[in-house]
Structures are given as structure tokens and as C-alpha cells.
Amino acid sequence: MIWNESKECMSRDEMEHLQSSRLVKQVNYVYHNVEYYRKKMQAAGLEPGDIRGIEDITKLPFTTKDDLRNTYPCGLFAVPRSEVVRIHASSGTTGKATVVGYTRRDIEIWSECVSRVLAMADIGKNDTVQVSYGYGLFTGGLGAHYGVENVGATVVPLSTGNTKKQLTMMKDLGVTAIMCTPSGVTAIMCTPSYLMYLTESIEEQGILDELQLKSAVCGAEPWTEEMRNQIESRLHIKAHDIYGLSEIMGPGVAGDCVYHKGLHINEDHFLPEIISADTLTPIGDGEIGELVFTTLTKEALPLIRYRTKDLTSITHGKCECGRTTARLSRFVGRSDDMLIIRGVNVFPSQVEAALLEMGEVSPNYLMIVDRVNNLDTLEVLVEVDEKFFSDEIKELENLTKKITHVLQQALLIQPKVKLVEPKTLERSEGKAKRVIDNRKL
Amino acid sequence: MILKQLSVFVENKEGRMKDITQVLKDSGINIKTLSLADTTEYGMLRLIVSDPDLAKAKLREAGFPVSITDVLAVKADDRIGFLHDMLLKLDANITSIEYMYTLPTEEGPVVILKVANPAEVEKVLENI
């Protein structure tokens, strides 16, 4: 099922023509509405007229998370607040969130993009979709929700957690009631690790036969082909990948079709580039580099050449499904030190900043990330410092609790904190190793 | 009497206690008594030694988090009810004990107490 054939199946020429005209408009729009960008372009000796099409994209300066931080909270917004209908935020590198905004039209386009991905997973108006992404500042929940409504399916907004309730809803909505067509939850949207967790609970309770689940659309964290195979074979469903990032929009920037030959980018709205993370110059199809996006139609927060820090490659060429949009290959990692733990962006520097702010602990720490029973775990080892050392266990336990609380506030996920002897944490080349990621992805 | 007690933070790792005793032995320090409090992740080793200041310096050098804490040493009578009488006195003076262990001496056992205000408690316990 293709949601918008006129856009998703364009010839390369048509697509590039559309992208070029939208890029020219977007650059003009940004230049005249965002002071920060105007100054940046002026500093690079650029005027909007210098950009005549997508071939000129490399003339434009990059945007990074630092630019969003420098202009915190809304300095890059191109519209007055009266035009902004929604705010989302993701965690930033130093504890400050990255704030993103949407106009009514941005939300419509977002819903359109999510709808396209849902159609790739064959989800339509007859489906009942359980949205088990977190609702709130995180773009996952509401982004998915609006997409599901847009395709006309029934949305069950469960958000994350409360596994028991998740399963009850999944099961009970299938029961026939008067005047109600019997249709249980047929699709679920959540992080792949949470779906693995739900899979285990479903197996434990032995309720798979009572479910009518046929597909899942998972994203917000990296996962492997092996995880997809497990989910598909254990739940007897089709599992699809959805990609996005809040700065660009949220989930729905790209998604994969039934052929699983890469994620189709909604490139009429988001112009992709792959650059070498070292030289920052564009690299060719199939080669791995950093993914960069330029929004082509965003109103509230248009971004020019935003460096996602995600490492992947792009291929063009028609897919067996009939779509002609460029496709992203599997993500191979990050060009910075950001970790994605339970779908939440975590930077090691956040831990350091939080510990320093506490003032009563050493800022020497080690983060150990693992996946236990398919759920991400985060353990933070903190060195005991003589300055705050107490010989009473009670005090040390209080300290552990306090560190846990402070870190949870900063990271938005609860870590397990463990006190260790000083100088036990490995140091290499004068720089301490801060992260051990034991997840096998 | 108020004694200087050495407190050492020890991770639950194989051979860690031996590393501490090695340092003390090499520094010619005698251990009079010790108590080990443990949690699932780490332990707190409390020691009464012949030279607490030297021991602290040497252990610190070896990378252990170590501190010196004032504890109260109370000579115990070897009789039924002594500990109970002592606790009654402490209770009457609303003093709580953080931890307690004993030190054997030639003149009999001594009770080591960690309290918030050892000097005051010492006066309270003068005649049990």
C-alpha cells in the first residue's frame, strides 16, 4: 500500500526539480525570518540568490546541536509564537533540552509522513493501532498518534510502561460488543526493545492466540535484523522500522516497506546528504558517512544541513515496492558519543555535568550500558572521593540514592548507581573511558 | 578513652582485603582489632591499628579511600548485664550508636562505639 503515490513514486528528475524549488524557497524563508541563519549566511558570504537548486546545497553552512543550544530555547524559530501550535523537546548534551516547535502545517506534514510509513507496513483505516511510545515532550507518542489518526485507523494511546495494561488492552479490544465490530489491536508502535519485552510477557501469559496483532512499527533506537526476525517469528507479525529525530520533525522522516531494502526517506520534505564526518564533504551512494538533513517545508523550525551524527549510507533507485524515494541503509553508529538508551538520548557529558553540579562527589564515572531481557540498562559507577567520604554505610547509601535521583533528573532514565574505589576506572591516554556499551546490536 | 579509628572503603572484589593487609604489614603496622561492614557492592573496613596516621598515609598512597574517625573505647566488665547497663545509660541520654565492635586487650575486652559526640558520651559512661 502506497499512501501518496504522486510523491513517493516520482521520477528522479521530478523529485530533484521539486526539491530544488522547495530548497530555494526554504533558504529564502530562513534568511528573512531567522536572524541566526541570516548572520551565519552573511558570515559565509552567501545571499539567498546564490542557492538556485539542490546542486548548490554544499555552499550552505551546517547546523549542529550546538546551534540549537546557542539559541536555546526558541532562537531558531522562524515564526512568532502565535503560529506555533506545539512544542516538543529532547534531552541536550549539557542537561538543557533541545526545544522544537511546529506550526499547524508542520503537524499536518508530520502526520502525512507518519501515514506514509504506516502504509508501508500495510496499516490502514481498518486497523487498531496501540501507540506505546512515550507521550509528552518526546516526539514518539504524539507523532505516531497523529499519523495513526491521519490514516483513519483507531488509535489506542497507551504510552509506555504498565505492561499488564498494555496486554489487557491488546487482548480485550478484540472481544465483540454490541454495535462494535470485533477488531482487536492489529498493530503496535513502540521501541523495538519494549516490543521484545512485551513479546516475552505475551509468551509467559500464553495469550498469543487471543491477539490479532499483525504488524509493528518500531523506532527511536537502533535495532538489528536479528531482533526483527525474532519479533516477527515469535509474534507471527511483520515488523517495520521508522526513523526520525525531533530536530528535523520526529518519527516519520523515513521508514521501511515490506521488502526491507532500506528506509524510504520522505525526501520531498527532507533533503538528505551523506558527508564524510572528517572532511565534511559529500560522499557517494552506498558509502557510509554522516547523515545530514535540510528541511524543505518546515515552517516553525526550518533547519539547513542539520548534522544528525547518525552514520549510514544512502541508495537511490526504484524499490521493488514501486517507491522511488532514496533509501537509508541500516544505521551503523554515531559520529559523536550520544547513546540511545530505552529510546532516550543520553550524552556522557550529562552525567558529568550532573555530578559536578551535585558538588559532593568526584566527577569520575563510568557508564555501563547493557541489554538485559531485551531492556536497556544503565549502570553508573562513581568513584568514592575522600572529600565526601563517610565511614557510615548509612551515609554512603544516602549518597547513592542522591546520585541516582540527580542522574534520573538529568537523563530522564533511572540508572543503577554503584560506588567504586577511586582510580579504579580505566584511563587511557590521559582521557578516561566513560562508556562501555555491552549491547550486542 | 577516645581512639582514632581507620575507615577504609573496599569494593567487593577478590583479593581486596589482602591488598590492605599487605600495605599495613609492609609499613610495620599492627592491627589491634577490626570490624567489616558489608553491603552487596562494597564493604567498610574499620580498624584500630598501632599507628593510625601512618596507616592512613600508606593506604591513601595505595589508592584506598580512607579516613580517620574518633570512636569511643569503653572498658567492659566481664559480668552478666554489663552491656545492657551501658545501653540503658546511652538510651537515657538519647544517644544512638552507629556501630559497635570489641577490642580484646590484656586487661580484658573494650567496647568500641561510634557515636555522634564521643567526648560527652564518655562522661555519661564513666560509672556504669
Boltz contact constraints between the chains, C-beta under 6 A:
constraints:
  - contact:
      token1: [A, 384]
      token2: [B, 9]
      max_distance: 6.0
  - contact:
      token1: [A, 384]
      token2: [B, 65]
      max_distance: 6.0
  - contact:
      token1: [A, 386]
      token2: [B, 65]
      max_distance: 6.0
  - contact:
      token1: [A, 389]
      token2: [B, 65]
      max_distance: 6.0
  - contact:
      token1: [A, 389]
      token2: [B, 67]
      max_distance: 6.0
  - contact:
      token1: [A, 391]
      token2: [B, 7]
      max_distance: 6.0
  - contact:
      token1: [A, 391]
      token2: [B, 44]
      max_distance: 6.0
  - contact:
      token1: [A, 391]
      token2: [B, 67]
      max_distance: 6.0
  - contact:
      token1: [A, 391]
      token2: [B, 69]
      max_distance: 6.0
  - contact:
      token1: [A, 392]
      token2: [B, 98]
      max_distance: 6.0
  - contact:
      token1: [A, 393]
      token2: [B, 37]
      max_distance: 6.0
  - contact:
      token1: [A, 393]
      token2: [B, 44]
      max_distance: 6.0
  - contact:
      token1: [A, 418]
      token2: [B, 41]
      max_distance: 6.0
  - contact:
      token1: [A, 419]
      token2: [B, 42]
      max_distance: 6.0
  - contact:
      token1: [A, 420]
      token2: [B, 11]
      max_distance: 6.0
  - contact:
      token1: [A, 421]
      token2: [B, 11]
      max_distance: 6.0
  - contact:
      token1: [A, 422]
      token2: [B, 65]
      max_distance: 6.0
  - contact:
      token1: [A, 423]
      token2: [B, 63]
      max_distance: 6.0
